[in-house]
Amino acid sequence: MKELVLTEVGGDGRNGREAVEVTPVRKAAWSRPARYRRLYPRQFFSGLSLLGADLLILGGLTLLLQGWGAEVLGSVYPTFALATWVTAGLMLLGISLLGCYSTVVMHPAAELRRLTIVTGLVYALPVGSLLIATPLSAAHAVLLGGSWLAAVVVVPMGHLFARLLLARTEWWGVPVLVLATGGAGELAVHTMRRWPELGLRPVGVLSDHHPVGEMLGEVPVVGRIEDAPQAGLRLGVRHAIVALSGQSHREVLELLERYSRYFRQLFVLPENPGMIAFWSTARSFEGLLGYGVQHSYWNLRARVLKRAMDIVGASILLLLLSPLFAVVALLIKLDSPGPVFYRQMRMGRGGRCFPLLKFRTMYQDADRRLQELLRENPELREEYELFHKLRNDPRVTRVGRYLRRFSIDELPQLWNVLRGDLSLVGPRAYMPEERHEMDGMDRIILQKRPGVTGLWQVSGRNGLTFEDRVRMDVHYIHNWTPWLDLYILARTVPVVLTGEGAC
């Protein structure tokens, strides 16, 4: 599925120029609509819940560091204890100033970057002060450095997991209206519902192409676009998304001028869904609006860091999971005859083919069974052509169903990561015979190493069509940074543990 690319347009109706003639709504009516008054507590409690989560994380980390410091720092401990509490307070202030308690349209990957930087800087103050001002042994210095590293990992990741968890609640985020100027309305609704951590809750669609009452992605059409001011007032909504489709430059300007005065914020969804979103910046060139983009391909340090993360992460995981590998191998052998591992040729970077390693989850004659099924059952053939998978695949063994549900069958791919065939995070590793179905996107997708996990795996997994996966892989490549990788890895954990989206 295409991804939402948002550009914020602030409007308060006081810019002094009017491009189109509109019928204004009385200011008094907009200032305190009955339902909108309930929006402030909604936003307040959403931010407060994140603050509460950070208090628990920072408090727990501070007590843990103090417990360690009491044992190893001796006479230096009182200074260290005071410094940790001061640091925790500075962290809360820094997180607030960065806008990380806002629940509206901050992509978690960008938030993760901000939090990591501010955590590293703030926690460096007490650690650095002790290292400089106090004579410590080498062991104490190493432990202090370890406490700094723990903070840099625990605080941002804890905040991210809290946001992901809270985003599943009904009271998270703010309600928005979708102004759909073409067929892009359903895409906007679908994206917001798939990524609730963005903090946008679609409550209604305004469209000139769909009748009132029709449902778009489980959200009702509540009127035409010209009804936006009245709909916003009636529903108490002050945020709107404009989903563009086929408008001229003048039409876009008129639309923004017309409705920016009625909504506190407009978020514009450009017609081009493939543009680079997360790290682009708006630029004005003598009245022409453009986007400044620096492709991550040219960032050598980021590419080196990605490979280092792959090697270190895969090595640690292989070591920790080795007992699980032994248990799974035994279960596979007891369940059905055949080898423990299954190798399948996939395309890597540059189109080079390599053997992808998995735990075997199917019977040995799986290919023959598949051909018979597709030949005898048109419905299954249609499902396979759409998803390239079968939801209730009779080729899968009893043990294989559990391995697939929790993605345990993918773990041997960590060896492919060490070999350099795969990355921990990346686009899907496609089969050579699928290349002709990628609609020319293979030239983009094959620029990167495929990944063990990726954007589409944490966005619906096997519930997505083949076309959806291709689009998400292109979106990932256009927007890749190490921070996006860390975000996807963090989202992978709950997806795997819950079996979300598995066949």
Backbone torsions as a table, in degrees:
resi	resn	phi	psi	omega
1	MET	NA	139.8	176.9
2	LYS	-61.9	154.7	-176.3
3	GLU	-106.7	154.3	-177.6
4	LEU	-77.7	127.9	176.6
5	VAL	-117.0	113.9	-170.5
6	LEU	-109.6	131.2	171.9
7	THR	-120.4	124.9	-174.3
8	GLU	-85.1	134.6	174.8
9	VAL	-123.8	110.5	178.6
10	GLY	-84.8	138.6	179.5
11	GLY	-148.6	130.0	177.0
12	ASP	-124.7	4.1	176.3
13	GLY	77.7	14.2	-177.0
14	ARG	-118.7	26.2	-177.2
15	ASN	-85.3	-4.1	169.7
16	GLY	86.8	-9.2	-179.4
17	ARG	-127.3	143.6	179.9
18	GLU	-125.5	121.4	-179.5
19	ALA	-85.5	-24.3	-179.1
20	VAL	-137.5	163.1	-179.3
21	GLU	-93.7	125.9	-179.6
22	VAL	-131.1	162.7	174.8
23	THR	-97.7	108.7	-175.0
24	PRO	-70.8	151.2	174.2
25	VAL	-96.3	140.8	-177.1
26	ARG	-56.0	134.8	-179.5
27	LYS	-57.2	-39.7	-178.4
28	ALA	-60.6	-35.5	180.0
29	ALA	-68.3	-35.7	-178.2
30	TRP	-79.0	-24.3	-171.3
31	SER	-67.9	-38.7	-175.8
32	ARG	-143.3	61.7	173.6
33	PRO	-65.2	147.0	-171.5
34	ALA	-57.9	-45.1	-176.0
35	ARG	-76.3	-27.6	-179.5
36	TYR	-69.1	-28.6	179.1
37	ARG	-59.7	-26.8	179.4
38	ARG	-79.5	-9.9	-179.9
39	LEU	-72.5	-36.9	-179.1
40	TYR	-59.8	-50.4	175.2
41	PRO	-58.6	-35.1	-179.8
42	ARG	-61.2	-48.7	178.0
43	GLN	-65.7	-40.2	-178.2
44	PHE	-62.3	-47.3	-177.1
45	PHE	-71.9	-28.9	175.0
46	SER	-64.2	-48.4	177.2
47	GLY	-65.7	-37.7	-179.7
48	LEU	-64.7	-36.4	178.7
49	SER	-65.0	-38.7	175.4
50	LEU	-65.3	-40.9	177.3
51	LEU	-60.8	-42.9	178.1
52	GLY	-61.4	-40.5	177.9
53	ALA	-63.5	-41.8	178.7
54	ASP	-65.8	-36.1	177.1
55	LEU	-61.4	-42.4	178.3
56	LEU	-64.7	-43.6	-178.8
57	ILE	-64.9	-49.9	-178.0
58	LEU	-67.8	-39.1	177.8
59	GLY	-63.9	-44.8	178.4
60	GLY	-63.6	-42.7	179.2
61	LEU	-64.6	-40.7	180.0
62	THR	-63.6	-44.9	178.8
63	LEU	-64.4	-37.4	178.3
64	LEU	-64.6	-44.9	179.3
65	LEU	-65.5	-37.3	179.0
66	GLN	-68.6	-38.7	176.8
67	GLY	-62.0	-39.8	176.0
68	TRP	-68.6	-41.6	-177.2
69	GLY	-65.4	-34.5	-179.5
70	ALA	-62.0	-28.1	-177.1
71	GLU	-87.1	-34.6	-169.3
72	VAL	-110.7	-17.4	-173.9
73	LEU	-96.3	-16.7	176.1
74	GLY	61.9	-124.6	-174.8
75	SER	-66.7	-18.7	-179.4
76	VAL	-80.2	-13.0	-172.0
77	TYR	-56.6	-46.3	-178.7
78	PRO	-55.5	-41.5	177.9
79	THR	-64.7	-42.6	-179.9
80	PHE	-64.4	-42.0	-179.2
81	ALA	-62.0	-46.0	178.4
82	LEU	-62.6	-41.6	-177.9
83	ALA	-63.7	-36.5	-178.9
84	THR	-66.9	-39.0	178.5
85	TRP	-69.7	-40.7	176.4
86	VAL	-61.3	-41.6	179.5
87	THR	-63.4	-41.4	178.5
88	ALA	-60.6	-41.6	177.1
89	GLY	-64.4	-42.4	177.7
90	LEU	-63.7	-34.9	178.8
91	MET	-63.0	-46.2	179.3
92	LEU	-60.7	-41.2	178.0
93	LEU	-64.2	-44.6	-179.8
94	GLY	-63.3	-42.8	179.2
95	ILE	-62.4	-40.2	179.7
96	SER	-66.2	-44.4	-179.0
97	LEU	-64.7	-28.8	178.4
98	LEU	-77.1	-5.4	179.3
99	GLY	80.5	19.4	-175.6
100	CYS	-81.4	-1.3	172.8
101	TYR	-99.5	3.8	171.5
102	SER	-77.5	141.3	-179.4
103	THR	-100.8	7.4	-172.5
104	VAL	-114.5	117.9	166.6
105	VAL	49.4	57.5	160.2
106	MET	-123.4	113.6	-177.8
107	HIS	-63.1	134.6	-177.2
108	PRO	-56.4	-28.4	177.5
109	ALA	-67.1	-41.1	176.3
110	ALA	-68.3	-38.4	177.6
111	GLU	-64.3	-40.3	179.0
112	LEU	-60.9	-39.9	178.0
113	ARG	-62.4	-48.1	-179.9
114	ARG	-60.1	-45.9	-177.0
115	LEU	-64.8	-39.8	-179.3
116	THR	-64.7	-42.4	-179.6
117	ILE	-65.0	-47.9	-177.2
118	VAL	-68.5	-34.7	177.6
119	THR	-65.5	-44.7	179.0
120	GLY	-60.7	-41.4	-178.9
121	LEU	-70.6	-45.4	-176.1
122	VAL	-68.2	-44.2	-178.6
123	TYR	-74.2	-15.0	175.6
124	ALA	-71.1	-22.3	-178.0
125	LEU	-64.0	-56.7	-179.8
126	PRO	-68.4	-39.0	-179.5
127	VAL	-64.8	-47.2	179.8
128	GLY	-64.0	-38.8	179.9
129	SER	-62.7	-43.3	179.5
130	LEU	-66.3	-39.8	-179.7
131	LEU	-65.4	-35.2	-177.5
132	ILE	-82.4	-43.5	-170.5
133	ALA	-88.9	-16.0	-173.0
134	THR	-124.2	132.1	175.4
135	PRO	-71.6	112.0	-179.3
136	LEU	-120.9	154.3	175.6
137	SER	-72.9	166.2	179.4
138	ALA	-61.2	-37.5	179.8
139	ALA	-64.1	-42.2	178.4
140	HIS	-64.7	-39.5	178.8
141	ALA	-62.8	-41.0	178.5
142	VAL	-64.3	-41.5	179.9
143	LEU	-66.5	-37.6	175.8
144	LEU	-63.5	-43.0	176.5
145	GLY	-62.2	-36.5	177.1
146	GLY	-65.2	-36.1	177.8
147	SER	-66.1	-37.5	176.8
148	TRP	-63.9	-44.6	-179.6
149	LEU	-63.6	-40.2	178.5
150	ALA	-60.9	-41.7	179.5
151	ALA	-63.8	-42.5	-178.2
152	VAL	-62.9	-30.2	179.3
153	VAL	-87.0	-47.9	-170.9
154	VAL	-69.8	-45.3	-174.2
155	VAL	-65.3	-53.7	-179.8
156	PRO	-64.1	-42.6	-179.0
157	MET	-67.4	-38.6	177.2
158	GLY	-62.6	-42.4	177.3
159	HIS	-62.5	-42.1	-179.6
160	LEU	-64.4	-46.3	179.2
161	PHE	-63.2	-36.9	177.1
162	ALA	-62.6	-42.8	178.8
163	ARG	-63.5	-43.9	-179.9
164	LEU	-63.1	-39.1	179.9
165	LEU	-70.3	-46.8	-178.3
166	LEU	-67.3	-27.6	-179.2
167	ALA	-65.9	-15.8	179.2
168	ARG	-84.6	-7.7	180.0
169	THR	-82.5	158.9	-176.0
170	GLU	-73.4	-24.1	-173.9
171	TRP	-95.7	5.3	-178.1
172	TRP	-78.4	144.8	171.1
173	GLY	82.0	-173.8	-179.2
174	VAL	-121.7	147.7	178.2
175	PRO	-72.9	144.0	178.6
176	VAL	-135.1	153.2	169.5
177	LEU	-101.8	146.2	177.9
178	VAL	-108.5	117.3	175.9
179	LEU	-94.7	99.3	-173.4
180	ALA	-96.2	111.3	-178.3
181	THR	-88.6	-0.6	178.3
182	GLY	-164.4	-138.8	-179.8
183	GLY	-86.7	9.2	-175.6
184	ALA	-84.0	-7.7	-177.0
185	GLY	-63.0	-44.6	-179.4
186	GLU	-64.3	-36.4	176.6
187	LEU	-61.4	-44.4	-179.8
188	ALA	-63.2	-45.3	179.5
189	VAL	-62.4	-45.4	-178.6
190	HIS	-59.9	-42.7	-178.0
191	THR	-66.4	-43.6	-179.8
192	MET	-65.2	-36.2	179.2
193	ARG	-73.5	-31.3	179.3
194	ARG	-75.3	-31.7	-177.7
195	TRP	-118.5	70.4	-177.2
196	PRO	-64.2	-20.5	179.8
197	GLU	-66.3	-13.7	173.4
198	LEU	-66.1	-18.3	175.3
199	GLY	84.2	17.5	-180.0
200	LEU	-114.8	124.3	-178.6
201	ARG	-113.3	102.9	179.9
202	PRO	-67.8	126.0	-179.7
203	VAL	-114.4	-11.8	179.5
204	GLY	-170.4	152.7	178.7
205	VAL	-117.4	136.3	174.0
206	LEU	-112.4	119.4	-173.3
207	SER	-147.4	144.6	174.5
208	ASP	-91.9	-0.7	-175.0
209	HIS	-114.3	-1.2	-179.0
210	HIS	-132.9	140.2	-179.8
211	PRO	-71.0	151.5	177.3
212	VAL	-60.8	134.3	-179.4
213	GLY	100.1	-19.6	177.0
214	GLU	-67.4	144.6	-178.9
215	MET	-98.1	128.0	174.1
216	LEU	-114.4	105.4	-178.5
217	GLY	59.3	41.2	178.7
218	GLU	70.7	14.6	176.1
219	VAL	-119.4	130.8	-174.0
220	PRO	-78.3	149.1	168.6
221	VAL	-79.8	122.5	-172.7
222	VAL	-110.2	3.0	178.9
223	GLY	161.3	-174.9	175.6
224	ARG	-87.7	167.6	-177.7
225	ILE	-60.9	-36.5	-179.0
226	GLU	-66.1	-14.8	179.2
227	ASP	-87.5	6.2	-174.0
228	ALA	-56.4	-47.2	-179.4
229	PRO	-59.3	-44.7	-179.5
230	GLN	-67.6	-39.4	179.6
231	ALA	-65.5	-41.3	178.1
232	GLY	-62.2	-40.5	179.1
233	LEU	-67.6	-44.6	-177.1
234	ARG	-64.8	-40.3	-177.3
235	LEU	-91.5	-6.6	-179.1
236	GLY	69.5	38.7	-176.5
237	VAL	-111.3	130.9	-179.7
238	ARG	-120.2	11.6	175.6
239	HIS	-125.1	139.7	-179.4
240	ALA	-141.7	150.0	174.5
241	ILE	-112.7	130.6	176.6
242	VAL	-103.0	110.5	-179.5
243	ALA	-96.2	103.6	-173.1
244	LEU	-80.5	147.8	176.9
245	SER	-162.3	103.0	173.1
246	GLY	79.1	17.1	179.9
247	GLN	-87.7	147.4	172.9
248	SER	-76.7	168.8	-180.0
249	HIS	-60.2	-42.0	-179.7
250	ARG	-65.9	-41.3	179.9
251	GLU	-63.2	-37.6	178.2
252	VAL	-64.4	-45.8	-179.9
253	LEU	-62.1	-41.7	179.7
254	GLU	-64.4	-40.9	-179.4
255	LEU	-63.9	-44.3	179.7
256	LEU	-66.5	-40.9	179.0
257	GLU	-64.0	-38.4	-176.1
258	ARG	-67.2	-42.7	-168.9
259	TYR	-105.8	-11.5	-179.2
260	SER	-65.9	-22.8	-179.7
261	ARG	-77.0	-18.8	-175.9
262	TYR	-98.5	-12.4	-178.4
263	PHE	-124.7	140.8	-179.6
264	ARG	-61.6	-39.1	178.0
265	GLN	-141.5	138.6	169.4
266	LEU	-112.6	134.8	175.6
267	PHE	-114.6	118.6	-172.3
268	VAL	-95.1	127.2	175.5
269	LEU	-100.4	102.9	-178.5
270	PRO	-61.8	157.4	-177.5
271	GLU	-68.1	-29.1	-178.9
272	ASN	-83.6	105.5	-175.4
273	PRO	-78.3	-11.1	-175.4
274	GLY	-94.6	3.7	-176.3
275	MET	-68.7	156.2	179.5
276	ILE	-74.0	126.5	-167.3
277	ALA	-108.7	-54.4	-165.7
278	PHE	-63.7	-38.4	-169.0
279	TRP	-116.5	15.6	176.4
280	SER	-84.4	155.0	178.9
281	THR	-128.4	140.5	-179.7
282	ALA	-72.7	138.9	179.0
283	ARG	-135.5	144.1	177.3
284	SER	-112.5	128.5	179.3
285	PHE	-119.1	89.3	179.5
286	GLU	50.2	51.0	176.9
287	GLY	92.7	-10.1	177.6
288	LEU	-97.5	127.2	-180.0
289	LEU	-87.8	130.2	178.1
290	GLY	-140.3	-178.8	-179.3
291	TYR	-125.8	130.5	174.1
292	GLY	-90.4	123.7	-175.0
293	VAL	-131.0	133.2	171.8
294	GLN	-118.8	110.3	-176.5
295	HIS	-67.1	137.2	-177.3
296	SER	-65.8	-14.2	178.7
297	TYR	-58.3	-31.2	-176.6
298	TRP	-86.3	-1.6	-179.9
299	ASN	-92.9	92.9	-176.4
300	LEU	-63.6	-39.6	-178.9
301	ARG	-62.3	-40.3	179.4
302	ALA	-65.6	-38.2	179.3
303	ARG	-67.5	-40.2	177.3
304	VAL	-65.2	-41.4	178.7
305	LEU	-62.4	-39.7	179.5
306	LYS	-61.4	-44.1	180.0
307	ARG	-67.5	-37.7	177.5
308	ALA	-63.6	-41.5	176.9
309	MET	-61.4	-38.7	178.6
310	ASP	-61.5	-49.6	-175.4
311	ILE	-65.9	-49.0	-178.6
312	VAL	-65.2	-47.3	-178.0
313	GLY	-63.3	-45.6	-179.4
314	ALA	-65.4	-39.3	180.0
315	SER	-63.4	-46.0	-179.6
316	ILE	-64.6	-44.2	-178.6
317	LEU	-65.5	-40.8	177.8
318	LEU	-61.5	-40.2	179.4
319	LEU	-66.6	-46.3	-177.2
320	LEU	-70.1	-32.5	-174.3
321	LEU	-94.3	1.8	-177.9
322	SER	-57.1	-39.0	175.6
323	PRO	-62.5	-38.3	177.8
324	LEU	-64.1	-38.9	178.0
325	PHE	-57.2	-43.4	-178.1
326	ALA	-64.9	-42.5	179.8
327	VAL	-65.0	-45.0	-179.5
328	VAL	-63.3	-41.7	179.0
329	ALA	-59.8	-41.9	179.2
330	LEU	-64.8	-43.6	-179.7
331	LEU	-63.6	-39.4	179.3
332	ILE	-63.7	-43.1	-179.4
333	LYS	-66.4	-36.7	-179.7
334	LEU	-74.5	-26.0	-173.7
335	ASP	-81.2	-41.7	-176.1
336	SER	-156.5	151.6	178.8
337	PRO	-69.3	147.5	178.8
338	GLY	133.1	175.0	-178.6
339	PRO	-71.9	163.0	177.7
340	VAL	-74.9	-40.4	-175.3
341	PHE	-105.7	153.4	177.6
342	TYR	-124.7	131.4	-179.9
343	ARG	-113.5	133.1	-179.6
344	GLN	-135.9	136.3	-178.8
345	MET	-74.6	128.1	178.1
346	ARG	-131.3	162.3	179.1
347	MET	-92.0	130.7	176.4
348	GLY	-104.9	-159.6	-178.5
349	ARG	-61.7	134.5	-179.3
350	GLY	75.8	8.3	-179.7
351	GLY	83.0	4.0	179.6
352	ARG	-70.4	130.9	-178.6
353	CYS	-86.1	146.2	178.9
354	PHE	-148.3	156.7	178.1
355	PRO	-80.9	114.9	177.9
356	LEU	-82.9	131.5	-174.5
357	LEU	-99.7	131.6	176.5
358	LYS	-142.4	159.8	165.2
359	PHE	-70.9	138.8	-179.3
360	ARG	-69.7	127.7	179.4
361	THR	-120.4	0.0	-177.8
362	MET	-121.4	163.8	173.6
363	TYR	-69.7	159.5	-174.6
364	GLN	-63.6	-32.3	-179.1
365	ASP	-95.5	37.1	-174.4
366	ALA	-61.9	-40.9	-177.5
367	ASP	-63.8	-40.9	179.1
368	ARG	-65.1	-42.2	179.1
369	ARG	-62.3	-39.2	-179.6
370	LEU	-63.4	-46.0	-178.8
371	GLN	-61.9	-39.3	178.2
372	GLU	-65.7	-42.2	179.8
373	LEU	-62.3	-47.2	-177.4
374	LEU	-67.5	-31.7	-179.9
375	ARG	-73.5	-34.1	-173.8
376	GLU	-95.7	-15.6	-174.5
377	ASN	-130.5	100.2	-178.7
378	PRO	-60.6	-34.9	-179.1
379	GLU	-65.4	-43.0	177.6
380	LEU	-66.5	-35.7	178.4
381	ARG	-63.9	-41.4	177.9
382	GLU	-64.4	-41.5	178.2
383	GLU	-62.7	-41.6	-178.3
384	TYR	-68.2	-38.3	179.0
385	GLU	-66.7	-31.3	-178.6
386	LEU	-80.3	-46.0	-173.3
387	PHE	-105.5	-13.8	-173.2
388	HIS	60.2	24.6	177.1
389	LYS	-152.0	162.7	172.4
390	LEU	-118.7	131.2	-175.8
391	ARG	-65.6	-46.2	176.9
392	ASN	-111.5	74.6	-173.0
393	ASP	-78.6	114.2	-179.3
394	PRO	-70.3	-9.2	178.1
395	ARG	-77.1	-15.4	-174.0
396	VAL	-82.9	135.6	179.3
397	THR	-74.9	171.0	179.4
398	ARG	-62.5	-48.6	178.1
399	VAL	-65.3	-37.0	-178.5
400	GLY	-60.1	-32.6	179.6
401	ARG	-63.6	-40.9	178.7
402	TYR	-71.8	-38.2	178.8
403	LEU	-62.7	-40.1	180.0
404	ARG	-71.9	-38.5	-177.0
405	ARG	-59.3	-39.7	-178.3
406	PHE	-106.9	17.1	175.4
407	SER	58.6	23.2	178.3
408	ILE	-68.2	-28.5	179.8
409	ASP	-64.2	-18.5	-178.7
410	GLU	-83.8	-13.5	-171.7
411	LEU	-60.0	-35.9	177.3
412	PRO	-60.1	-15.3	178.1
413	GLN	-66.3	-13.0	173.7
414	LEU	-59.7	-30.5	175.5
415	TRP	-67.6	-38.8	174.8
416	ASN	-61.8	-32.6	177.6
417	VAL	-65.4	-45.9	179.1
418	LEU	-62.9	-35.7	179.6
419	ARG	-71.0	-18.8	-178.2
420	GLY	95.0	4.8	177.3
421	ASP	-75.1	-36.8	-175.9
422	LEU	-124.2	167.1	168.5
423	SER	-116.1	161.5	175.9
424	LEU	-60.5	-39.7	179.1
425	VAL	-126.5	136.4	179.7
426	GLY	177.7	-173.5	175.1
427	PRO	-70.3	170.2	178.6
428	ARG	-65.7	147.0	173.6
429	ALA	-86.5	104.5	-174.6
430	TYR	-85.5	151.5	175.2
431	MET	-77.8	149.4	-178.5
432	PRO	-56.0	-36.3	-178.0
433	GLU	-72.6	-10.3	178.4
434	GLU	-88.9	-6.8	-172.5
435	ARG	-61.2	-38.4	-177.6
436	HIS	-70.9	-14.5	179.7
437	GLU	-92.5	-0.9	-174.6
438	MET	-86.6	5.2	171.3
439	ASP	54.7	41.0	177.8
440	GLY	80.6	-4.7	-178.7
441	MET	-78.6	-6.8	179.1
442	ASP	-62.6	-30.1	-179.9
443	ARG	-67.2	-23.9	176.0
444	ILE	-88.5	-48.4	-174.3
445	ILE	-64.5	-36.9	-176.7
446	LEU	-80.0	5.7	172.3
447	GLN	-71.3	-25.4	-173.8
448	LYS	-114.6	155.5	169.2
449	ARG	-64.8	136.7	173.3
450	PRO	-67.1	165.9	-174.1
451	GLY	-122.7	158.9	173.1
452	VAL	-66.9	-40.4	172.8
453	THR	-127.0	169.3	-177.3
454	GLY	-169.2	-173.8	-174.9
455	LEU	-64.1	-41.2	-176.8
456	TRP	-72.8	-28.6	179.2
457	GLN	-66.2	-29.2	-179.8
458	VAL	-99.9	11.8	-176.7
459	SER	-126.0	28.3	178.6
460	GLY	131.3	-17.8	177.2
461	ARG	49.7	-119.0	-172.6
462	ASN	-77.8	-1.6	174.8
463	GLY	-82.0	-5.0	-179.5
464	LEU	-93.7	147.2	174.6
465	THR	-75.6	167.1	178.4
466	PHE	-60.0	-40.3	179.3
467	GLU	-63.5	-39.7	177.6
468	ASP	-59.8	-43.9	-178.2
469	ARG	-62.8	-42.9	179.9
470	VAL	-61.3	-45.6	-179.2
471	ARG	-63.0	-41.0	179.6
472	MET	-67.3	-36.4	177.5
473	ASP	-64.7	-40.2	176.9
474	VAL	-64.1	-42.2	178.4
475	HIS	-61.0	-41.9	179.2
476	TYR	-61.5	-45.8	-177.4
477	ILE	-65.1	-40.6	179.4
478	HIS	-66.2	-24.9	-173.3
479	ASN	-115.7	11.8	-172.1
480	TRP	-65.8	135.0	163.9
481	THR	-149.3	164.6	175.4
482	PRO	-57.0	-30.6	-179.9
483	TRP	-67.8	-37.5	176.3
484	LEU	-65.5	-38.4	176.4
485	ASP	-60.7	-45.2	179.5
486	LEU	-62.5	-39.0	178.5
487	TYR	-64.0	-44.4	180.0
488	ILE	-64.8	-40.7	176.9
489	LEU	-60.6	-41.3	179.3
490	ALA	-64.8	-39.5	179.5
491	ARG	-72.6	-25.4	-179.2
492	THR	-64.4	-35.5	-175.6
493	VAL	-58.1	-56.7	179.6
494	PRO	-66.2	-32.0	178.8
495	VAL	-63.1	-43.3	-179.7
496	VAL	-69.8	-44.3	-176.3
497	LEU	-65.7	-31.8	-179.1
498	THR	-93.9	-11.0	-177.2
499	GLY	69.6	22.8	-176.7
500	GLU	-62.0	127.3	175.1
501	GLY	78.8	6.0	-178.1
502	ALA	-80.4	155.9	176.7
503	CYS	-72.0	NA	NA
